[in-house]
Amino acid sequence: MKMHDRVRLIREKEAYRKAGLKIGDKGTIMGEKRSGYYLVYFDGDIFLNNDGVYQTTEIDLAVLEEDLEPIE
C-alpha cells in the first residue's frame, strides 16, 4: 500500500472504537508506513457550521497495516 491508496478497516480494536471507527469504514492513506502503521483519513461529511465555516467529520488515525485492506 502507498500514499493515496483507498483502504477499508478489517479488524476491530479498542483504539479504533474509541476514535469512532468500525469494521468496514473506508479511508485514504495519507502518509508513508512508519513502524508498521499508516496514517489513514477515514471518510466523513463536509458541512457548513452556524458561523459559515466549512468543517468535516473525518477521522484521522494511525492504523496497523494488518488491519487494513486495499480497495479500488
N, C-alpha and C positions, 0 to 999 in steps of 0.2 A: 504494500500500500504506500501511497505517496500523497503529498500535499494536493488538496482539492479533490481527492477521491471521495465519492459518496459511500457511506457505511451505515450499517444497522447494528444496534446493540443486541447481542445474543445471549448475554448472561446477566443474571440478577445479582447485585451485591449491595450491601448496606450503604456504601458511599454513593452509589448511583441512585438508590432510593431516596436518600437524604437530599440529593441535588434535584429530585423531581423527575428522574428518568425511569423508564420501564423497558422491559424487553420489547424489541420491535421499533423503538424510537430511531429515527434516521437523522443523520447529520453529515457534516463535511469536515474532513481532516484539514486543520489549519496550521500545521507545523510538522517538522521532521520528528521522527521517533527518537525519544530520549529515555534511556533506562527501561525500555520495553513499553513505554506509554506514548500515545498520540494525543495531541490537543484536538478535541473534536467540538465543533459548534453544532449543537443539536437544533433542529428546526423549531422555530417559534412563529409568532404572529407579529406583524408590524401594525402599530396603531397610533393615532393622534391623541395625546392626552388633553386634559382640560386647559392647559396652558398653551396649546397649539404646537407642542413639541412631539416629534415622532419618537416612539420608543419601541423596543422589541421584547418578546418574551423568550428569546432563545436562551439555551443553557450551554455554557462552555465548560468543559471538564476534561481532565486528563484521564484517558481510558486505556487499560491494558490492551495490547494488540490482540491477545487471545479472546478478548471479549467483544471483538468487532468482526463483522462480516462485510466484505465489499459488495456493493450493489451497483447496478448500472443506472 
